[in-house]
Amino acid sequence: MSICTLCPHHCDLKEGSRGRCLARICQDGRIVSDNYGVITSLALDPIEKKPLAHFCPGSRILSVGSFGCNLSCPFCQNHEISHPTELSELKNHSRIIMPEMLVELAEQCIPNGNIGVAFTYNEPLVGLEYVLDASDLLHRHNLKTVLVTAGLAEPDIAEQLRGRIDAMNIDLKAFTDHFYDMVGGKRQTVMDFITIASGFCHVELTCLIIPGLNDSPEEMDALASWIAGLPNGTEIPLHVSRFFPRYRMTDRPPTDIDRVYALADVAKKHLKYVYTGNC
């Protein structure tokens, strides 16, 4: 038995078994990443799509995703790769792109406005080893690195990203423990991750507003107030996004647009930069 220490789940794994993220496996008595170099998604995206509003605006970034996630959000927009029902089939239809080849692809996209690589689509931190190796190599080639993450990782994992990641968009999914219990996470772990990351790279936050779950003005006020209390927290951009029915959460309508704008106004009482998304 070996314990994975990447996130607070601390999965206790037998030889050959996978953690709840599906991406980490016990092999020869060690926890290793089974999704290293396995790329399920690849696109040259506008940087604003990450979303990042204050990091190299107007540029594009080569975005790569693998498989696996250590959360279980019933509204996941990328559940086909985050929680695949047929993992072996997904892997068979994926590309293997080692860090050296990723750098080559990123450089080929420079004439089209590319500034580097974003690790995104699934939860990139469950494939930490690939993120670290690729980021080191990308930086040696003067390319930028971006991480789009839910931030459910232990503090030492956040520290390993120092000097390797230039910008992050981190999901702060809600501001109640009840919500994080529902999606299989820990709010304090995410808050700690945000605190550490905002100390060494550009950070922007996203909150998806789901009717009846995290859409009260009181919760948004508490969330934005906490962000503002971080060092230079009032400068951290917050993206307030509209929910659409998806995956296992089709029991409620899309978020009312007026509610999104109203909650953005609440956040603006504490933060300088608040943006609305999916509206």
N, C-alpha and C positions, 0 to 999 in steps of 0.2 A: 504494500500500500504506500502511495506517495500523495502528499498534499500539495495542491496547486495554491500558490500564495499570490497570484496576480490580482485577485479581487476578493471581496469579503465573503464570497461563498465558500472559499477554502475547500473545494471539492477533494474528497479523500478517494483516490482512484486506485483500483486494482490494475495489474498489468494488462495493457491492451484496451482499457476502458476510457471513455471520454468524459470530460466535464460537462456541466449543463450548457456551456457555451457551444459545444460540439467541435470546437476548433483545437482544444488542448487535450492531449492524450498521454497516458503513462506508457513509456517505452523504455525497456531495459532499466526499470526502476527510477526513471527520471520523467519529469513533466516536460513535454516538448510541444511545439506548435505543429499541428498536422496540416495547417493551411499555408505553410511557408511557400510563397511564390505562386500559390494557386489563385489565379485572377478570374473572377466571374463577371466583372464589369469593368469597362474601360471607355472613357469618353473625355473629350476636350471641352471643359465647361467654362462658362463665365465665372469669375471668382465670386460674383454676387450670388451665384446659385448655391454656395456652400452652406449658409449664406455668410459672406464677409463683406461688410459695407465700407470698412475703413482700412482695408489691407490691399494695396496695389489695385485700386479701383480701375475698372476698364480693361483689366488684363484677363487672360484665360489661364486655366491650370489643368494639367493632365490628371484626371481623377480615376483612381483604381479602387476596386473592392474585391474582397475575397468571400469567405463564408463564416458564419458563426456570430453569436452575440450572447453576452452574459445577462441580458435582461429578457423579459418575456412580455413585451408590450402587445396587448390585443389589438392595437391600432397600427401596428408596424406597416410602413409603406414598402419595405423591402424584405418582407418575410420569406420570399422565395429563396433568398440567399442567407438571411439571418437565421432562419429556422427551417431549413429545407427538409421536406418529408422524405426525399430520396437522395441522401447525401452522396452515395456512390455515383448515381447518375449525374448529379450536378458536377462532381469532380471530373467525370469523364468528358463533360462538355465545356470544361474550363481550360484556360490557357496557363501554361507554366511560364512565368516571367520572373527570372532571377533579378536581383538588384542591378547587375551590370546592364542587362537588357532594358530594364526600366529606365535607366539613365539615358541609354541610346534613344529610346522612344520619346522621352521628354525633350531631348535636344533636337530631334527631328521636328518637333512641334513648335520650336521657338519662332520660326518665320510666321506662324499663325498666331503669335501673341502669347505663347506659353511661357510661364515664369517658373514652372517646377512641377511638383506632384502633390496631390491631395489624397490622403488615405481616408476613404469614405465609403458610403453605401451600406456596408455592414458595420459592425463594431470593430474598428481596426486594432484596438488594444488587445483583443484576444489572439491576435497574431503579432504580438509585441516584437518578437525577434526580427521579423521581416521589416517592420517599421524602423527599428533601430539601425539595422544594416543598410537598408536603402537610404535612410536619411543621411547617414554618414557619407555615403558615396555621392548622393545628390549634392550635398554641401561642398564636397571636394570639386565638384564641377560647377560651382557657383549657381546652383539651382535652389529655389526655395521649397520649403516643405510645409504642408498644412495638414492638420488632423481634425476630422469631424467625428466627435465622440460623445458618448453619454456620460463619460467621466466616472464610471463605476470601477475604480482601480485603487489599489492601496497607495499610500503616500510615496513609498519607495519607487513605485512604477512611474508616478508623475515626475519624480526627481530624475529618473533615467532619460526623460525626454528633454531635460534642460540642455540647451545648446544644440539640440537636434531638430526641434520643431520651431518654426518661425511664427506660426499663427494657428490658433484653434478656434473652432466653433464648438461649444459644449452645450449639450441639452441640459437645461435645468427644468425638468419636466413638470414640476409642481413644487409647492412649498409646504407639503404635509407628509408626515411619515405614512399615513394611510395610503396615499397615492403610490408611494414607492413600494410599500408592501404589496400592492396590487400588481405591480410590474416586476416584482422580484428583485428590487434594489434596496439601497440604503441612502436616504437623503443626506445624512451627515458625511458619508464617504464622498458623495458627489460635491458637496460644499467644500470639503477639504481639498479635493482635487482642483476645483476652481481657484481656491485661494492660492495654492502652490503654483499652478500654471500661470495665473495672472501676474506672478512675480518674475517670470522669466521670458514670456513671449506675448505677442498680441493675442488678446482673447475677446471673443464676442459670444454672447449667450443666446439661446433660442428657447422659447416656451410655447409649446403647442397648446392652444386653448380648447379644451374638450367640454362640451355642454354637460353641466351637472357634476363634473369631477374636479375641475381646477379653475373655474370661471368666475369666482367671486371677487369683487373689488377688494375685500379685506385680504384675501390671499395674495393678490397681485401687489397690494401695498406692502405686505410683509416681505415678499420676494424682492421687490425693487429696493426696499429699504435696506435689506441685507446686502445686496450688491453694492449699494452706495457706501456702505460701511467698510468695504474693502479698501486697501490702499489704492488711491486713484480710482476708486470704484465708480464714481459718478461719470467717469470717462468711458466705462465699458459699455459698448453698444448692446442693446437688448432687442431681439427680434420676437415680436408677438405674432404668432401664426395661427391661421384658421384651420380647424379640423374638418376633414371630410371622412365619411364612413369608409372603413377599410378593414380587411382581414377578418378578425373575429369581433369587431366592434361596428356592427351595422344596426344597432338598436337605437340610434339617435341621429338627428339630422346634422348637417354641417353647422358649424358655429355661426350664429347670427353676426353679420358683418359689423353691425352697430356695436355689438358686445366687444368685438375685437378692438375697435377704435376706442371705445370707452375705457377698456383695460389699458390700452396704450397711454391714454391720457392720465390714468392713475400712476403708471410707471414714470411718466414724464415729471411728476412732482419730485422725484428723487434722482432721475438720470437725465443726462444731457442728450443722449442719442437713443431714441426708441423708434423702431421701424415695425410696420405691419407687413405680414406675409400671407400669400394665398388669397388675398382679397381682390 
